[in-house]
Amino acid sequence: MPGLIRLEKICRDFQVGDQTVHALRDLDLLIEAGEYVSIMGPSGSGKSTLLNVLGLLDSPTSGRYWLNDRDVSVLSDDEVAATRQSEVGFVFQFFHLIPRMTALENVELPLTLAGVARGERAQRAALILDQMGLSDRAHHRPDQLSGGQRQRVAIGRAMVMKPKLLLADEPTGNLDTESGDEVIEIIEKFNVEGLTVIVVTHDPALGKRARRHLLMVDGRIAQDDCG
């Protein structure tokens, strides 16, 4: 399979007062299309910084990043935003749903921003909610849903643009065990269908479910295991 992600000598530095924090240090990484990868490590090891760089939410200080054979390091801000919208889906610990919108409207939102026609938006969002097992909750607002249901809506929103890459940052961190298992099984189902999935987690049990495990320490990948 072709490499979906390729990082070469990626560094990300932050200035905190008069001190420079090296969040990522000369990081090289190749991830093939269709992989299921977990990223673990202590707080401050660079996990979330790496995820933000991979998701085009942040730019490296130096180094080069190819996503789907395209050097995104040299793209304009508008090109980065368009690539992120079409290629990458995000799932976060705290859902980030819009409270005044229904589940259907939340899932439709990326399609609205992409200029998709209203009829097609509603059809695609309804189909995704059906896959999430939430057809009967389509017209409920987030405050009328359980935590697990809200996270499934968030997954639906992430998937409605049919991205090639799903980035999940502590996707079960705000859920009970049963709801967390349901959420991960949905994400893993998309991976079986060919979606590349990268999960950042502090939960060893969740990390072990992936087929490839990256351990980060001090801004570097200290361990890279498969199986």
C-alpha positions in Angstrom: 0.0 0.0 0.0 1.2 3.6 -0.7 2.4 5.7 2.2 -0.4 8.0 3.3 1.8 10.0 5.8 5.5 10.7 5.5 7.4 13.0 8.0 11.0 13.9 7.5 13.0 15.7 10.3 9.9 17.3 11.7 10.6 19.8 14.6 8.1 21.9 16.5 9.4 24.5 18.9 7.4 26.8 21.2 8.6 29.9 22.9 7.6 30.1 26.6 8.9 33.3 28.0 12.7 33.2 27.4 12.7 29.4 27.1 12.4 27.3 23.9 10.4 24.1 24.3 11.2 21.4 21.8 7.9 19.6 21.5 8.9 17.5 18.4 12.6 16.8 17.7 13.8 15.6 14.2 10.8 13.2 13.9 10.7 10.8 11.0 7.5 8.7 10.4 5.9 6.7 7.7 2.3 5.5 8.0 0.7 3.4 5.2 -2.8 3.8 4.0 -5.2 1.7 6.1 -3.0 1.4 9.2 -4.4 1.5 12.7 -1.9 3.3 15.0 -1.9 4.2 18.6 0.3 7.0 20.0 1.1 6.8 23.7 3.6 8.4 26.1 3.8 10.6 29.3 2.3 14.1 29.4 4.5 16.5 27.6 6.0 13.9 25.3 4.6 15.5 22.2 1.6 13.3 21.4 -0.9 16.0 20.9 1.6 18.3 19.1 2.2 15.4 16.7 -1.5 14.9 16.2 -2.0 18.6 15.5 0.8 18.6 12.9 -0.6 15.4 11.2 -4.1 17.0 11.2 -2.8 20.3 9.7 -4.0 22.2 12.7 -0.4 23.2 13.4 2.7 23.7 11.3 6.1 22.3 12.1 9.0 24.7 12.8 11.1 22.8 10.3 11.0 19.5 8.3 8.7 18.3 5.6 5.3 16.5 5.7 3.7 14.6 2.8 0.1 13.7 3.1 -1.2 11.4 0.3 1.9 12.1 -1.8 1.4 15.9 -1.5 4.0 18.0 0.3 1.7 20.0 2.6 4.6 21.8 4.1 4.6 24.3 1.2 0.9 24.9 0.8 -0.8 28.2 1.4 -3.1 28.7 4.4 -6.2 28.3 2.1 -4.7 25.1 0.5 -4.0 23.7 4.0 -7.6 24.4 5.1 -9.0 22.8 2.0 -6.8 19.7 2.4 -7.7 19.4 6.0 -11.4 19.6 5.2 -11.3 17.0 2.5 -8.6 14.5 3.8 -8.8 14.5 7.6 -11.5 13.7 10.2 -11.1 14.6 13.9 -12.6 13.0 17.0 -11.8 14.7 20.4 -12.4 13.8 24.0 -14.9 16.6 24.6 -17.1 16.1 21.4 -17.1 19.8 20.4 -20.7 19.6 19.1 -22.7 22.9 18.6 -25.3 22.9 21.4 -28.1 24.7 19.5 -27.8 22.3 16.5 -29.5 18.8 16.3 -27.4 15.7 15.8 -28.3 15.8 12.1 -27.3 19.5 11.8 -24.0 18.9 13.6 -23.1 16.0 11.2 -24.2 18.2 8.2 -21.9 21.1 9.3 -18.7 20.1 7.3 -20.9 19.6 4.2 -22.4 23.0 4.7 -18.9 24.6 5.0 -17.9 22.7 1.8 -20.8 24.1 -0.1 -22.7 20.8 -0.6 -26.3 21.3 -1.7 -28.9 21.0 1.1 -30.6 17.9 -0.2 -27.3 16.0 -0.6 -26.2 17.2 2.9 -29.3 15.9 4.6 -29.1 12.6 2.7 -25.4 12.0 3.6 -25.8 13.1 7.2 -28.8 10.8 7.7 -26.9 7.9 6.2 -24.0 8.4 8.6 -26.3 8.7 11.6 -27.9 5.4 10.6 -24.4 3.8 10.5 -23.9 5.3 14.0 -27.1 3.7 15.2 -28.6 7.1 15.9 -31.4 7.6 13.3 -33.9 7.9 16.1 -31.8 10.7 17.7 -31.3 12.8 14.5 -33.4 15.7 15.7 -32.1 15.7 19.3 -29.7 18.4 20.5 -26.5 17.4 22.3 -27.9 18.1 25.7 -30.6 15.5 24.9 -28.0 12.8 24.2 -25.8 10.6 26.4 -22.0 10.9 26.3 -21.7 7.9 24.1 -24.3 9.2 21.7 -22.6 12.6 21.5 -19.3 10.9 20.6 -21.0 8.9 17.9 -22.4 12.1 16.5 -18.9 13.5 16.6 -17.6 10.5 14.7 -20.4 10.9 12.1 -19.4 14.6 11.7 -15.7 13.5 11.2 -16.7 10.8 8.6 -19.3 12.6 6.6 -16.7 14.1 4.2 -15.2 10.6 3.6 -11.7 11.5 4.8 -8.7 9.2 4.2 -7.4 9.8 7.7 -9.1 9.8 11.1 -7.3 11.3 14.1 -8.8 10.5 17.5 -7.5 12.3 20.6 -8.5 10.4 23.8 -11.8 9.4 22.1 -13.0 7.4 25.1 -11.6 9.7 27.8 -15.0 11.2 28.7 -17.0 8.0 28.5 -17.9 5.0 30.7 -16.4 1.7 29.7 -19.5 0.4 27.8 -19.9 3.6 25.8 -16.2 3.8 25.2 -16.1 0.2 23.8 -19.0 1.0 21.4 -17.2 4.1 20.2 -13.9 2.3 19.5 -15.7 -0.6 17.8 -17.3 2.0 15.4 -13.9 3.5 14.7 -12.4 0.1 14.2 -15.1 -0.8 11.7 -14.1 2.1 9.6 -10.5 1.0 9.8 -11.4 -2.5 8.6 -13.1 -0.8 5.6 -9.8 0.9 4.7 -9.7 4.2 6.8 -6.3 5.1 8.3 -6.8 5.6 12.0 -4.4 7.2 14.5 -5.4 7.3 18.2 -3.7 9.3 20.9 -4.5 7.8 24.3 -3.3 7.4 27.9 -5.3 4.1 28.2 -3.0 1.1 27.8 -6.0 -1.2 27.0 -7.1 1.1 24.2 -3.6 1.6 22.9 -3.1 -2.2 22.6 -6.1 -2.6 20.4 -4.2 -0.9 17.5 -2.0 -3.0 15.2 0.9 -0.5 15.5 2.0 1.2 18.7 4.1 4.3 18.9 5.6 5.4 22.2 6.7 9.1 22.4 9.3 10.4 24.9 10.6 14.0 24.9 9.4 14.8 21.4 10.8 11.7 19.8 9.4 8.3 18.8 11.1 6.1 21.4 9.4 2.8 20.3 7.5 1.6 17.2 6.0 -1.8 17.6 3.6 -3.8 15.4 1.2 -6.5 16.7 
